[in-house]
């Protein structure tokens, strides 16, 4: 007879990113429109977010507001959550589904590794409808169980995994590489403009000449 192999149990996707709303979630009130308050529930949530950060979870903000209003709130409120805990911010009046997709692209991660936290049920329902792979949680401070639900999405990761700093370093390296490429392209254009498309400068080809120009530019010289 044929032996039936057991169907492998599909493991749930590993959650790596928490995308959090700001107004009436991290604090009470709408930044830029009214005085803000910190309740015990807000502080407890923020401490939970910092704990997730320390376990390697990437924290992002996604809020329909003006960037300067959110920045002011972080500067003026004495909060456990600090700007350095945040890897990415999408503060605008854009559709939040679009903002989540932008975060996914910038972090180079699939949305299935995301948890989305918002106090507006219309926002969580919209995300669930369009991006069902994202775990959307309603932040209702009248029902503080949502904090435990949020924490449970990430399991018990080992502390000390500073994934946020690793991503920052990676993004900085990518930025520097893009800047080097733009600088090299500009140097090649300068050579072509000065010496012609097929010119050879002091026995060097265009790429070598561009490298020399770029090196001299970095040390403050302009030798050809």
N, C-alpha and C positions, 0 to 999 in steps of 0.2 A: 504494500500500500504506500501511498505517497504521504510523506510527513509534511504537515503544514508548518511552515516557519512562522513564528510569532511576528505580528506586525510591530515594527519598531515604534516606540513612543516618541512622537515629535516633541522635542524640547521647546518651550516657549522662548521667543527671542530675548537675548540679553539686553536689558535696558541700560543705556549709557548716558542719556541726556535728559535733563529736566528743563522744560521751557515753562517759565512762570510769568503770569500777569503781575502787574504792580498795584494799581489802584484798587482799594478794598480787598487786597490779598496780602501784600507785604505791610500795608498800613491801612488805616481807615480814612476815607476821603479820596478826592480826585486831585492829584497834584496840579498846581497852577490855577485851581478854581476855588479852593476852600482850604481852611487850616487842616492840617493832617494830624492824626492821632495814632499812637501806638498802644494797642491793647495787649493784655497778657497773651491772648491767642495769636496775635501778630508776632510777638516776640518768640513764642513757642515754635511757630512755623519757621521763622527765620533761623532759629537754632537747629531745627531739623534739617534745613537746607545746608547750613554750614557743616553739619555732620555728614551729609551726603557728599559734599565737596571733599571733605577729608577722606572719604572712602573711594574717591576717584570719579565721582559723578560730575559730568560737565553741566554747569548751570548757565542757562540763557534767560534773558528777559524778552518778553513780547507784550507790548502794551500800546493801546491806542491813545497816544498823548504826544506832546512835544518833547523832544529829547532833553531840552534845557530844564523842563519841569521835573523830569525824573532825576536828572543830575542834581538839581537843587534839593530834592527830597533826600537823596543819599548824603548830601553834604550837611543838611540841617538836622536831620533826625539821628538820634543816637541809637543805632541799630546793630545787632550782631552781624547781619549780612553787609559786607563791604563790597565796593566796586571791584576789588582784586579777586573776589570769588567768582565773578561773572566772566565767562569766556566770550559771549556774543550778546549784543543787544539789538533788537529790532523794535525801535520806538518810532511809530508813525501811525497814520490812520489807514494804512493799507489793510487789506483782507488778511486775517491771521493765518489762514491756510497758506497763502502766498508767502508770508513771513516764515512759516515753519519749513516750507520747501527751500527757501533761501538759506536757512540755517543748515538744513541737510546738505545742500550743495557746498556751503563754505566749510563745513566740518568733514565733508566727504563721508557721511554716514547715512544709512538708510533710515527712513522715518520709523520703521518698526522698532528701532532702538530708542524711541522718544517717549517721554511722558509729558503731557500738557496739562497745566494747572491754571484754571480760570474761574472767576466768580460768576461769570455770565453763562447761564445754561444755553443761550443761543450760540455762544462761541464754542462750547464743548460739543454741542450737538452738530454744529457745522463741521468741526474737525473730524468727528466720528463718521459723519456721512461721506466726506470726501477722502479722508485718510484713515480708514478703519484700523490700519496697522498701528496707528498712534494710540497709546492709552490716554484717554482724556478723563480728567478728574475734576469734578465740580468743587471749587474751594468755598465751602459754606462754613463760616466760623461759628454758626449756631450748631453745627454738627462736627465737632473737632475730630471725629473718626477719620475724616478725609486725610489728615496728616499721617496717620498710621497706614492708610491705604496707599498713600504716595510712597512712604518708606518701604512698604512691602513689595513694591514693584522692582526694587533694586537688590533685594536679598541682603546678604551679610557680606559685603565686599571687605577685603582686607584694607585696613587703614594705611595711610602712607603712600597710596598710589596717586601721585599728583598728576593725574592725566591732564588737568587744565594747563599746567606749566609746560608739559610736553607738547600740547597743541599750540600754545603760544610760541614756543621755540620753533616748531615746524612752520607756522605761518610766517614768522620773522625770516626764516631761511628762504622761504618761497618768495617773500617780498624782496629780499636782497638779490635773489637770483633774477627776478624780473627787472630790477633796477640795473643790474649789470648788463643784461641783454639789451635794454633800451640804450644804455650808454655806449655799448659796443656798436649798435646799429647807427647811432648818431656819429660815432667816430668814423665808421665806414663811409657814411654819406659825406662827411667832411673831406675825406681822402679822395672820393670820386669827384667831388666838386672842384677840388684844387688840382688834381693830377690827371683826371680823366678816368673813364670806366675801367680800362685795362692797364692803368699805370702801375709801375713798380717803384716803390719808394725805398731808396737806399738798399736795393737788393732784396727787399721784403715784399711779399704779396700784400693784398689789401687787408686781409685778416690780421697778419702780423703787424702791419702798420697801424691798424686800429688798436691793437693791443698795446702798442708802444704809446700811442696818443693817450689811451685811457690810463696807462700806468703813470705817465707824466702829469696828467690832469689830477690824479689822486695825490701826488706829492707837490702839487702847486706849480709844476712846470708846464711848458707848452712847446717842448722840443719836437721837431719833426724828424 
